[in-house]
Amino acid sequence: MPALFLLLAYLVVVLAPLAFAWTSGMPARPFLDELSTGLALVAFAAMLVEFVLSGRFRAISNRIGMDVTMRFHQLFARSVVVLVLLHPFLYTTPIMAYPPPWDVTAQGFLGLEMESLITGLLAWILLIVIVVTAIGRDALPYSYETWRLGHGMGSVLLAGFSTHHALEAGRYSSHEALSTFWLILLGLSAASLLYVYLVSPLLRLRSPYKVRSVRRIAERTWELAIAPADGKPLSFEAGQFVWLNIGPSPFSLRENPFSISSAPASGDRVEFLIKEVGDFTRSLGTIQPGARAWIDGPHGSLAIPGPDAPGIGLIAGGVGVAPLLSILREMRATGDRRPVALLYGNRTETQIAYREELEQLEAEPNVTVRHVLSEPPAGWQGFVGGVNTETTAATFDRFDDANRWTYLLCGPPGMIDSAETALVERGVPSGSILSERFVYD
C-alpha cells in the first residue's frame, strides 16, 4: 500500500500540469503542437520530482526500498529524455519573435524569443548529457566523486534553464496557476538539494564517529568497524545500510552506501563488509584507527520479518551477505529461534566472508547455511554454479512450509533476478520476497 500510494502521488504530480493546461480556457493548437506541449509539461514535472527521488528521504525510501527508489529515479530520468527529445520536433506552428497583436492567446505562433530559445536548447542538450553519463558512469575516465559533483551541478543548471524556458516560452505556463505550480516544484527541488548537501551534513556534525578497526577478511574484502565518538549507539534495524564518509568533515562527496553487517544488539560498534571495487574501497588498507567517520542513515527496508513469517530464507551474492549476516547475528542475539536458511553465492572459495562464523551459526539447530561457487576448487563439497532453480530448491525444499517463509535477497542484479524467478516458480508469493540490489544498470 505505501508503494502504491507513492506511485499514485507521483502520477498526480507529473500529470497535474496537463490538468492546469486543460482548464486554462485557451483555444487548442493543432494536435501535434498540443502533443508536443503535453510531453514537455509532463517531462518538466517529472524532472523536478527527480530531485526529491534522489534526496535520501526515509519517508520514501524506507517504504519501498532505497534500491527501488533509485531505480525509479533512473528509469523516470530516461523517460524524461525520450519526451524531451521528441518535444521540439513535433511543432507545426511557426515561430514568431514578435507576435501579431490580435492573437493574444498565441494560438497561431510559438512565442520563442532568443533567450528562451537558448535556455531551451541548453536544457535539451544538458539533459541528454546528464542521463547518458549516468548510464555509462562506470566507463567514464574519472572518479565517482567527480562524476557526482558534475551530475549535481549539471542538474542544478538543467533545472534553471528548463524553468526559464517553461515560464518564458510556455504558452500554458504563462497562466498563474501553472507558473505557481512550477515555482513550488522548483522550490521543493532546491530544498532537496539543500538538505542533502547542507542540512544533512550539518546535522551529522553533532554525531561524529571514529574508525575502530580495519581488517581484510576475504579476497578483496574488508571489515571496517566504527563507533560513535560520544558513545551513543546508532539506532538501526538489522539489514539496513548507511552512507559512509571517512574524512575530517561530513561536507564531502566521498561517501558511499554500505550495508551494516553487525547486529543492533552488539553495542556501539558498527561494522561494514566492503569489497574493493572503486577509488575509496581500494584505499581501505590505508585507513587508520581513530580516523573520523560520518554516516547518513540508517536507510533501507530489508529487515527481520514479523512473527507471521514461520521461517526466513536468506539469499546473498558476494558482499551482499552483509545485511543478511546482520540479520543472522541479531536473531541469534535476541533468541529468535525460527528456522532460517542462507544460500550464499561467490565466485571462488577465497571470497567467502566470515566462513568460520557461518560454520558456528550452522551448528545451531535452526540455522542452515549452503555455499555455491561458480569457480570451485578441486574437492569442493558445496553447490557448483550459481543461485538458480536447482540450488534454491536444494536449499529450501527440505522445509515443509518454505513457501510461507519470507525471503530476503541481497546481491548483484543478475543473481537477484535468478533467485526471484526460482522462488516464484516454487510457489513463493512475490510479496514475500524482499530484495536489495547493488547496482541498477
C-alpha positions as CSV (number, residue, x, y, z in Angstrom):
1,M,0.0,0.0,0.0
2,P,2.7,2.6,0.8
3,A,4.4,1.9,-2.6
4,L,1.0,2.2,-4.4
5,F,0.3,5.4,-2.6
6,L,3.7,6.9,-3.6
7,L,3.2,5.8,-7.2
8,L,-0.2,7.4,-7.3
9,A,1.2,10.6,-5.7
10,Y,3.9,10.7,-8.4
11,L,1.4,10.3,-11.2
12,V,-0.7,13.1,-9.8
13,V,2.2,15.5,-9.6
14,V,3.6,14.8,-13.1
15,L,0.1,14.9,-14.7
16,A,-1.1,17.9,-12.9
17,P,0.4,20.4,-15.5
18,L,-1.9,18.7,-18.1
19,A,-4.9,19.5,-15.9
20,F,-3.8,23.1,-15.4
21,A,-3.4,23.4,-19.2
22,W,-6.8,21.8,-19.9
23,T,-8.6,24.2,-17.5
24,S,-6.8,27.3,-18.8
25,G,-9.5,28.0,-21.3
26,M,-7.1,28.6,-24.2
27,P,-8.1,27.6,-27.7
28,A,-6.3,24.5,-28.9
29,R,-3.4,24.4,-31.4
30,P,-3.1,21.6,-34.0
31,F,-2.9,18.1,-32.5
32,L,0.9,17.6,-32.9
33,D,1.5,21.0,-31.2
34,E,-0.7,20.1,-28.3
35,L,1.1,16.7,-28.1
36,S,4.5,18.3,-28.0
37,T,3.4,20.8,-25.3
38,G,1.9,17.9,-23.3
39,L,5.2,16.0,-23.5
40,A,7.1,19.0,-22.3
41,L,4.8,19.7,-19.4
42,V,5.0,16.1,-18.1
43,A,8.7,15.9,-18.7
44,F,9.4,19.1,-16.8
45,A,7.3,18.0,-13.8
46,A,9.0,14.6,-13.8
47,M,12.4,16.2,-14.0
48,L,11.8,18.3,-10.9
49,V,10.4,15.4,-9.0
50,E,13.7,13.6,-9.7
51,F,15.4,15.8,-7.2
52,V,13.1,14.5,-4.5
53,L,13.6,10.9,-5.5
54,S,17.4,11.3,-5.2
55,G,17.2,13.1,-1.8
56,R,17.5,10.0,0.5
57,F,14.3,10.8,2.3
58,R,13.5,7.9,4.5
59,A,9.7,8.6,4.3
60,I,10.0,7.4,0.7
61,S,13.0,5.0,0.5
62,N,12.2,3.1,3.7
63,R,8.7,2.3,2.4
64,I,9.7,0.9,-0.9
65,G,13.4,0.3,-0.5
66,M,16.3,2.5,-1.5
67,D,17.2,0.4,-4.5
68,V,13.7,0.7,-5.8
69,T,13.7,4.5,-5.2
70,M,17.0,4.8,-7.1
71,R,15.8,2.6,-9.9
72,F,12.7,4.8,-10.2
73,H,15.0,7.8,-10.3
74,Q,16.9,6.3,-13.2
75,L,14.0,4.9,-15.2
76,F,12.0,8.1,-14.9
77,A,15.0,10.2,-16.0
78,R,15.3,8.1,-19.1
79,S,11.6,8.5,-19.8
80,V,12.1,12.3,-19.5
81,V,14.8,12.2,-22.1
82,V,12.6,10.4,-24.6
83,L,9.8,13.0,-24.1
84,V,12.2,15.9,-24.3
85,L,13.9,14.5,-27.4
86,L,10.5,14.4,-29.2
87,H,9.3,17.8,-27.9
88,P,10.9,20.3,-30.3
89,F,10.3,18.2,-33.5
90,L,6.5,17.9,-33.3
91,Y,5.5,21.5,-33.6
92,T,3.9,22.6,-36.8
93,T,3.0,26.2,-35.7
94,P,5.6,28.8,-36.9
95,I,8.0,30.6,-34.5
96,M,7.4,34.4,-34.2
97,A,9.5,36.7,-32.1
98,Y,7.0,39.5,-32.5
99,P,3.5,38.0,-32.4
100,P,0.5,39.7,-34.1
101,P,-1.5,41.8,-31.6
102,W,-4.8,40.1,-32.4
103,D,-3.6,36.6,-31.4
104,V,-3.5,37.2,-27.6
105,T,-3.7,33.5,-26.8
106,A,-0.7,32.6,-29.1
107,Q,-2.8,30.1,-30.9
108,G,-1.1,30.6,-34.3
109,F,2.5,31.0,-33.3
110,L,5.3,29.8,-31.0
111,G,6.5,32.7,-28.8
112,L,10.2,31.9,-28.8
113,E,12.5,34.8,-28.2
114,M,16.2,34.4,-28.3
115,E,16.7,34.0,-24.6
116,S,14.1,31.3,-24.2
117,L,15.3,29.6,-27.3
118,I,18.8,29.4,-25.9
119,T,17.8,28.2,-22.5
120,G,15.5,25.5,-24.1
121,L,18.4,24.3,-26.3
122,L,20.9,24.3,-23.4
123,A,18.4,22.3,-21.2
124,W,17.7,19.9,-24.1
125,I,21.5,19.2,-24.6
126,L,22.3,19.1,-20.9
127,L,19.6,16.6,-20.0
128,I,20.9,14.2,-22.6
129,V,24.5,14.6,-21.3
130,I,23.4,14.1,-17.7
131,V,21.5,10.9,-18.3
132,V,24.0,9.4,-20.8
133,T,26.9,10.0,-18.4
134,A,24.9,8.5,-15.5
135,I,24.1,5.3,-17.5
136,G,27.8,5.0,-18.5
137,R,29.3,6.2,-15.2
138,D,31.5,3.1,-14.7
139,A,33.1,3.6,-18.1
140,L,34.0,7.3,-17.5
141,P,37.7,8.1,-17.0
142,Y,37.3,9.9,-13.7
143,S,36.3,9.1,-10.2
144,Y,32.8,8.6,-8.7
145,E,33.2,11.8,-6.7
146,T,34.0,13.9,-9.8
147,W,31.0,12.4,-11.6
148,R,28.7,13.1,-8.6
149,L,29.9,16.7,-8.5
150,G,29.3,17.2,-12.2
151,H,26.0,15.4,-12.0
152,G,24.7,17.6,-9.2
153,M,25.9,20.9,-10.8
154,G,24.5,19.9,-14.1
155,S,21.2,19.1,-12.6
156,V,21.0,22.5,-11.0
157,L,21.8,24.2,-14.3
158,L,19.2,22.0,-16.0
159,A,16.5,23.0,-13.6
160,G,17.3,26.7,-14.0
161,F,17.4,26.6,-17.8
162,S,14.2,24.5,-18.0
163,T,12.4,26.8,-15.6
164,H,13.3,29.9,-17.6
165,H,12.3,28.2,-20.9
166,A,9.0,27.0,-19.5
167,L,8.0,30.3,-18.0
168,E,9.1,32.5,-20.9
169,A,8.2,30.3,-23.9
170,G,5.5,28.1,-22.4
171,R,2.0,29.0,-23.6
172,Y,0.1,27.4,-20.7
173,S,2.9,28.2,-18.2
174,S,2.1,31.9,-18.6
175,H,-1.1,31.2,-16.6
176,E,-0.7,32.0,-12.9
177,A,-1.9,28.6,-11.6
178,L,0.7,26.6,-13.7
179,S,3.5,29.1,-13.2
180,T,2.9,28.9,-9.4
181,F,3.0,25.1,-9.7
182,W,6.3,25.2,-11.4
183,L,7.8,27.6,-8.8
184,I,6.6,25.3,-6.0
185,L,8.2,22.2,-7.6
186,L,11.4,24.2,-8.2
187,G,11.4,25.2,-4.6
188,L,11.0,21.6,-3.5
189,S,13.8,20.6,-5.8
190,A,16.1,23.3,-4.3
191,A,15.1,22.2,-0.8
192,S,16.0,18.6,-1.6
193,L,19.5,19.7,-2.7
194,L,20.0,21.9,0.3
195,Y,19.0,19.1,2.6
196,V,21.4,16.6,1.0
197,Y,24.4,18.9,0.7
198,L,24.0,21.3,3.6
199,V,21.4,20.4,6.2
200,S,22.2,16.7,6.4
201,P,26.0,17.3,6.8
202,L,25.3,20.0,9.4
203,L,23.2,17.5,11.4
204,R,26.0,14.9,11.1
205,L,28.4,17.3,12.8
206,R,26.7,16.6,16.0
207,S,27.3,12.8,15.8
208,P,30.9,12.1,14.7
209,Y,32.2,8.6,14.6
210,K,35.7,7.1,14.8
211,V,37.2,4.2,13.0
212,R,37.8,1.3,15.4
213,S,39.5,-1.2,13.1
214,V,40.1,-2.2,9.5
215,R,41.0,-5.8,8.6
216,R,41.0,-8.0,5.5
217,I,38.7,-11.0,5.9
218,A,38.5,-12.4,2.4
219,E,39.8,-11.9,-1.1
220,R,39.5,-8.1,-1.9
221,T,37.0,-7.9,1.0
222,W,37.4,-5.8,4.2
223,E,35.7,-5.4,7.5
224,L,35.6,-1.7,8.6
225,A,34.3,-1.0,12.1
226,I,33.4,2.4,13.5
227,A,31.9,3.6,16.8
228,P,30.3,6.9,17.9
229,A,32.6,9.4,19.4
230,D,30.0,10.2,22.1
231,G,29.4,6.6,22.9
232,K,25.7,6.7,21.9
233,P,24.9,3.6,19.8
234,L,23.4,4.0,16.4
235,S,19.7,3.1,16.3
236,F,19.1,0.8,13.3
237,E,17.4,-2.4,12.3
238,A,19.3,-5.4,11.2
239,G,19.5,-5.4,7.4
240,Q,19.8,-1.6,7.0
241,F,22.6,0.5,5.4
242,V,24.2,3.9,5.7
243,W,26.1,6.3,3.5
244,L,29.6,6.3,5.0
245,N,32.2,9.0,4.7
246,I,35.7,8.7,6.1
247,G,37.4,12.1,6.5
248,P,37.7,15.2,8.6
249,S,34.4,16.7,7.5
250,P,30.9,15.5,6.6
251,F,30.8,18.1,3.8
252,S,32.4,15.7,1.3
253,L,31.4,13.9,-1.8
254,R,33.5,10.9,-0.8
255,E,30.6,9.0,0.7
256,N,29.3,5.6,-0.4
257,P,26.4,3.3,0.6
258,F,27.4,0.3,2.7
259,S,25.2,-2.3,4.4
260,I,25.7,-2.8,8.2
261,S,27.0,-6.3,8.9
262,S,26.9,-6.1,12.7
263,A,23.8,-6.6,14.8
264,P,21.9,-3.8,16.6
265,A,22.3,-5.9,19.8
266,S,26.1,-5.8,19.6
267,G,26.5,-2.4,21.2
268,D,28.0,0.8,19.8
269,R,30.3,-1.0,17.3
270,V,29.0,-0.7,13.7
271,E,30.7,-3.0,11.2
272,F,30.6,-3.0,7.4
273,L,31.6,-5.6,4.9
274,I,33.2,-3.8,1.9
275,K,34.6,-5.1,-1.4
276,E,37.4,-3.4,-3.3
277,V,35.7,-2.0,-6.5
278,G,36.3,1.7,-6.6
279,D,38.6,4.5,-5.6
280,F,37.6,4.7,-2.0
281,T,37.3,0.9,-1.4
282,R,40.8,0.3,-2.9
283,S,42.2,2.6,-0.2
284,L,40.7,0.8,2.8
285,G,44.0,-0.7,3.8
286,T,45.4,2.8,4.4
287,I,42.7,3.9,6.8
288,Q,44.0,4.1,10.4
289,P,42.1,3.5,13.6
290,G,41.0,6.8,15.1
291,A,40.1,8.4,11.7
292,R,36.9,10.5,11.7
293,A,33.9,8.9,10.1
294,W,30.4,10.3,9.3
295,I,27.2,8.4,8.4
296,D,23.9,9.3,6.8
297,G,21.3,6.8,7.9
298,P,20.2,4.3,8.6
299,H,18.3,3.6,5.4
300,G,16.7,0.6,3.8
301,S,13.6,-1.7,4.3
302,L,15.4,-5.0,4.4
303,A,14.7,-6.2,7.9
304,I,13.8,-9.2,10.0
305,P,10.2,-10.1,9.2
306,G,7.5,-10.1,11.8
307,P,6.2,-13.1,13.7
308,D,3.8,-14.0,11.0
309,A,6.6,-15.5,8.9
310,P,7.2,-19.1,10.1
311,G,10.8,-19.1,8.7
312,I,13.3,-16.8,6.9
313,G,15.2,-17.5,3.7
314,L,18.3,-15.5,3.0
315,I,20.0,-15.4,-0.4
316,A,23.2,-13.5,-0.9
317,G,25.8,-12.8,-3.6
318,G,29.3,-11.7,-2.6
319,V,29.3,-8.9,0.0
320,G,25.5,-8.9,-0.3
321,V,25.8,-11.2,2.7
322,A,26.5,-8.2,4.9
323,P,22.9,-7.2,5.7
324,L,21.8,-10.8,5.9
325,L,24.7,-11.5,8.3
326,S,23.4,-8.6,10.4
327,I,20.0,-10.3,10.5
328,L,21.5,-13.7,11.4
329,R,23.5,-12.1,14.2
330,E,20.5,-10.2,15.6
331,M,18.3,-13.3,15.5
332,R,20.9,-15.2,17.5
333,A,21.4,-12.3,20.0
334,T,17.7,-11.9,20.6
335,G,16.8,-15.6,20.8
336,D,14.7,-15.7,17.7
337,R,14.6,-19.5,17.1
338,R,12.6,-19.6,13.8
339,P,14.2,-21.7,11.1
340,V,16.5,-19.7,8.9
341,A,18.4,-20.8,5.8
342,L,21.2,-18.9,4.0
343,L,22.2,-19.6,0.3
344,Y,25.5,-17.8,-0.2
345,G,27.0,-17.4,-3.7
346,N,30.5,-16.4,-4.6
347,R,32.9,-16.8,-7.5
348,T,35.7,-18.5,-5.6
349,E,36.2,-20.1,-2.2
350,T,38.6,-17.4,-1.1
351,Q,35.8,-14.8,-1.4
352,I,33.6,-16.4,1.3
353,A,33.4,-13.9,4.2
354,Y,33.2,-14.9,7.8
355,R,33.3,-18.6,6.9
356,E,34.2,-19.8,10.4
357,E,31.4,-17.8,12.0
358,L,28.9,-19.1,9.4
359,E,30.0,-22.6,10.3
360,Q,29.4,-21.9,14.0
361,L,26.0,-20.5,13.2
362,E,25.1,-23.6,11.2
363,A,25.9,-25.7,14.2
364,E,22.7,-24.3,15.8
365,P,19.6,-26.4,15.2
366,N,17.5,-23.7,13.5
367,V,20.2,-22.4,11.1
368,T,21.1,-23.8,7.6
369,V,24.0,-22.4,5.5
370,R,24.7,-23.5,1.9
371,H,27.5,-22.2,-0.2
372,V,27.6,-22.1,-4.1
373,L,30.7,-21.3,-6.1
374,S,30.9,-20.6,-9.8
375,E,34.6,-21.4,-9.9
376,P,35.0,-24.1,-7.2
377,P,38.4,-25.6,-6.3
378,A,39.2,-29.3,-6.5
379,G,37.4,-31.3,-3.9
380,W,34.7,-28.6,-3.3
381,Q,31.8,-30.2,-1.4
382,G,29.2,-27.4,-1.8
383,F,27.0,-26.4,-4.7
384,V,28.5,-25.5,-8.0
385,G,27.2,-22.9,-10.4
386,G,25.1,-20.0,-9.2
387,V,22.0,-19.1,-7.4
388,N,19.4,-20.7,-9.7
389,T,16.4,-23.0,-9.6
390,E,18.5,-26.1,-8.7
391,T,20.5,-24.5,-5.8
392,T,17.4,-22.7,-4.5
393,A,15.4,-25.9,-4.5
394,A,18.2,-27.9,-2.8
395,T,18.5,-25.3,0.0
396,F,14.8,-24.6,0.8
397,D,12.8,-27.7,-0.3
398,R,13.8,-29.5,2.8
399,F,11.4,-27.3,4.8
400,D,7.8,-28.3,4.5
401,D,6.4,-24.7,4.9
402,A,9.1,-23.0,2.8
403,N,6.5,-21.4,0.5
404,R,5.2,-19.5,3.5
405,W,8.5,-18.1,4.5
406,T,9.7,-14.5,4.0
407,Y,12.8,-14.3,1.7
408,L,15.4,-11.6,1.9
409,L,17.8,-11.2,-1.0
410,C,20.9,-9.0,-1.5
411,G,23.5,-9.0,-4.3
412,P,24.1,-8.1,-7.9
413,P,21.1,-7.8,-10.2
414,G,21.7,-11.0,-12.2
415,M,21.7,-13.1,-9.0
416,I,18.6,-11.3,-7.7
417,D,16.7,-11.9,-10.9
418,S,17.6,-15.6,-10.9
419,A,16.7,-16.0,-7.2
420,E,13.4,-14.2,-7.5
421,T,12.4,-16.3,-10.6
422,A,13.4,-19.5,-8.8
423,L,11.4,-18.6,-5.7
424,V,8.3,-17.6,-7.7
425,E,8.4,-20.8,-9.7
426,R,8.4,-22.7,-6.4
427,G,5.2,-21.0,-5.3
428,V,6.6,-18.3,-3.1
429,P,4.3,-15.2,-3.3
430,S,6.1,-12.2,-4.8
431,G,5.0,-10.2,-1.8
432,S,7.1,-12.5,0.5
433,I,10.3,-11.7,-1.4
434,L,12.3,-8.6,-0.4
435,S,15.4,-7.7,-2.4
436,E,18.2,-5.1,-2.4
437,R,20.4,-4.7,-5.5
438,F,24.0,-3.5,-5.6
439,V,23.7,-1.6,-8.9
440,Y,20.9,-0.6,-11.2
441,D,22.3,-0.8,-14.7
